[in-house]
């Protein structure tokens, strides 16, 4: 039988190539789990950077909010209308 295939297609390992093609076409549960594990490992560095950026953004936002609250205790708002009118003129 192998001789018939080799005569028809010009190679001796056509059956092995066909079987490997079928094996690569099927995606088993174990291969899916291995692929997901590899993806999660590659994704770890991105998650660390994402957390770092989130901490930077939140700390900046909270720092400005606290600064605004602290400055509001010393800001005189009774004369604020006149100050805004002067800014509009210029």
Secondary structure, DSSP 8 states (H G I E B T S, - for coil): -HHHHHHHHS-S-HHHHHHHHHHHH---HHHHHHHHHHHHHHHHHHHHHHHHHHHHHHHHHHHHHHHHHHHHHH---TTHHHHHHHHHH-
